[in-house]
Amino acid sequence: MKLFWLINLVLFQASWLAAAFFTPYAAPIIFAFICLNFYLSPSPKADARLLILIVIGVCIDSLHFYLGTFKANGHFFPLWLILLWGMFSISFNHSFAWFTKQAYWLLAIIGAIGGSLSYWGGIKTGALTSDLSASETLTSLAITWSITFPLLVMTYRRLNRSGALSN
C-alpha cells in the first residue's frame, strides 16, 4: 500500500492524542491503533521486529520517572506509555522513514525539539506530571532526546542492515 505511511502517521498522532487527552482510556485505544496498523501494514513482520525499540524507550522513561522529570498519575510506569512507545517504534518503517536517512546531528536537533515538546505537551495536558520547573524539565528532556532519537535511528539502521527487518 503506497500511502500506508500516511495511515501510520494518523494512527501515531491519534495514539499521542489519546494518551494526552484520554489518558484513563489510552491503553486500549492505542492497542487498537497498533492492531489496526499491523492489520493494514504492508510489512507486519518487520514492524513486529521493531517493537524491540520499546526497551530503549522504557529504559529512558524509567530514568526520567526515577529522577522526577515526569511521572504518571498513580502508576510507576503506565501501560499506555509502553504502548505509545510501540506505536512510535513501528513508525520508523513508515511515517518516520525519512528520519532513518538523516545525519545524526540533524536527528539530535529534531529529537531535542520534537521529543521534549511531545513530553511537555503530555505534562501540560495532565497525562504526566513533573516535580521540576519548566526550564529544568525541558532541558532534561531536550538533552535526553538529543541522544535518544539518534540512538533509536542507529538501532533501526543496524536492524535493517542485518536483514532483521526483511519481511
Secondary structure as UniProt FT lines:
FT   TURN            2..3
FT   HELIX           4..21
FT   HELIX           23..25
FT   HELIX           26..40
FT   HELIX           44..50
FT   TURN            51..52
FT   HELIX           53..67
FT   STRAND          71..72
FT   TURN            73..74
FT   HELIX           79..90
FT   HELIX           91..93
FT   TURN            94..96
FT   HELIX           97..101
FT   HELIX           104..110
FT   HELIX           111..115
FT   HELIX           116..125
FT   STRAND          128..129
FT   HELIX           134..162
FT   TURN            163..165
//
